[in-house]
Amino acid sequence: MKPKVLIGVTGGIAAYKSAEVVSQLVKAGCDTRVVMTESATKFVGPLTFAALTRQKVITSIFPDTASGTEDVIYPHLYPATEADAFAVLPATADAIAKLANGFGDDIVCCSALSLKNNCKRIFCPAMNTQMWDQPVVKENTRRLLRLGWHQVGPEMGRLACGTTGYGRMSAPTAIAQIILNSVF
Ligand SMILES: Cc1cc2nc3c(=O)[nH]c(=O)nc-3n(C[C@H](O)[C@H](O)[C@H](O)COP(=O)(O)O)c2cc1C
C-alpha cells in the first residue's frame, strides 16, 4: 500500500517551493494530500497542489457542505488521522508557535492535533533572519523538538526580502528525500 503523506503549507514566501516537494512525493509513489492555511493561499493557489496530487486540497477546518461522508464532514480529521508522515513546509514563525502549543484554529495546526502517535512529524522553518533569531521563535522550535518533531533547515542564504542569513527553507529535493526516508 502507498504510504500516506500529509503536507501542511503555511503562509511564507517559500510556499511556492512546497509544490516541488509535493511533485517529488507523488512521483515517488506516496499518496500525498495537502492542507493549507488561509495565509498560504495568498502565496500559492490550492489548484497547483490539487493538480499535482489529483486530490482535493483542504484550506479550512469547516467543510464546504453540510452533508456527505465523514471525510467530507470532518476535514480536521481526514486525511490527518491516516497520515504516516506529516510535514509542514514552509513552517512560518506563526505556525511553529501554534504547533508547539497545541493550537487548533487553522487546518494545518488542527490536522497536527489529529495525527496518530507514530506519524512522523517534520517541520521546515523559513523566515527572515531577524524573525528566526527571536527568542520566542527559538523557544517554540525547541518545544517542537522536545515534542518529537524533526526539524529540517533553515539554511543560510539569500532571502526573498533581500537580506542574507539563516532563514531560507531547505532545498525541495532534500526535504522530499527526508520525508521519503521516513515512510519507505
Ligand atoms: C510577503 C510576505 C512574506 C512573508 N514571509 C514569511 C516567511 O517567510 N516566514 C514567516 O514566518 N512569515 C512570513 N510572513 C508573515 C506570515 O504570512 C504571517 O505571520 C501569517 O500570519 C502566517 O500565517 P500562517 O502561519 O497561518 O500560514 C510573510 C508575510 C508577507 C506579507
Ligand as a Chemical Component Dictionary entry (heavy atoms), coordinates in Angstrom:
data_LIG
# 
_chem_comp.id                   LIG 
_chem_comp.type                 NON-POLYMER 
_chem_comp.pdbx_formal_charge   0 
_chem_comp.three_letter_code    LIG 
# 
loop_
_chem_comp_atom.comp_id 
_chem_comp_atom.atom_id 
_chem_comp_atom.alt_atom_id 
_chem_comp_atom.type_symbol 
_chem_comp_atom.charge 
_chem_comp_atom.model_Cartn_x 
_chem_comp_atom.model_Cartn_y 
_chem_comp_atom.model_Cartn_z 
_chem_comp_atom.pdbx_ordinal 
LIG C1  C1  C 0 5.187  38.960 1.544  1  
LIG C2  C2  C 0 5.168  38.252 2.870  2  
LIG C3  C3  C 0 6.081  37.258 3.098  3  
LIG C4  C4  C 0 6.077  36.580 4.324  4  
LIG N1  N1  N 0 7.004  35.600 4.510  5  
LIG C5  C5  C 0 7.031  34.972 5.692  6  
LIG C6  C6  C 0 8.002  33.960 5.906  7  
LIG O1  O1  O 0 8.795  33.618 5.019  8  
LIG N2  N2  N 0 8.025  33.335 7.114  9  
LIG C7  C7  C 0 7.148  33.676 8.127  10 
LIG O2  O2  O 0 7.251  33.098 9.203  11 
LIG N3  N3  N 0 6.203  34.626 7.930  12 
LIG C8  C8  C 0 6.117  35.282 6.749  13 
LIG N4  N4  N 0 5.166  36.239 6.550  14 
LIG C9  C9  C 0 4.198  36.520 7.631  15 
LIG C10 C10 C 0 3.101  35.453 7.621  16 
LIG O3  O3  O 0 2.444  35.432 6.357  17 
LIG C11 C11 C 0 2.090  35.734 8.748  18 
LIG O4  O4  O 0 2.718  35.589 10.015 19 
LIG C12 C12 C 0 0.877  34.839 8.674  20 
LIG O5  O5  O 0 0.001  35.156 9.727  21 
LIG C13 C13 C 0 1.230  33.363 8.750  22 
LIG O6  O6  O 0 0.040  32.622 8.736  23 
LIG P1  P1  P 0 0.014  31.039 8.852  24 
LIG O7  O7  O 0 1.072  30.631 9.810  25 
LIG O8  O8  O 0 -1.375 30.765 9.356  26 
LIG O9  O9  O 0 0.182  30.485 7.489  27 
LIG C14 C14 C 0 5.125  36.913 5.337  28 
LIG C15 C15 C 0 4.191  37.899 5.061  29 
LIG C16 C16 C 0 4.197  38.559 3.852  30 
LIG C17 C17 C 0 3.165  39.613 3.582  31 
# 
loop_
_chem_comp_bond.comp_id 
_chem_comp_bond.atom_id_1 
_chem_comp_bond.atom_id_2 
_chem_comp_bond.value_order 
_chem_comp_bond.pdbx_ordinal 
LIG C1  C2  SING 1  
LIG C2  C3  SING 2  
LIG C2  C16 DOUB 3  
LIG C3  C4  DOUB 4  
LIG C4  N1  SING 5  
LIG C4  C14 SING 6  
LIG N1  C5  DOUB 7  
LIG C5  C6  SING 8  
LIG C5  C8  SING 9  
LIG C6  O1  DOUB 10 
LIG C6  N2  SING 11 
LIG N2  C7  SING 12 
LIG C7  O2  DOUB 13 
LIG C7  N3  SING 14 
LIG N3  C8  DOUB 15 
LIG C8  N4  SING 16 
LIG N4  C9  SING 17 
LIG N4  C14 SING 18 
LIG C9  C10 SING 19 
LIG C10 O3  SING 20 
LIG C10 C11 SING 21 
LIG C11 O4  SING 22 
LIG C11 C12 SING 23 
LIG C12 O5  SING 24 
LIG C12 C13 SING 25 
LIG C13 O6  SING 26 
LIG O6  P1  SING 27 
LIG P1  O7  DOUB 28 
LIG P1  O8  SING 29 
LIG P1  O9  SING 30 
LIG C14 C15 DOUB 31 
LIG C15 C16 SING 32 
LIG C16 C17 SING 33 
# 
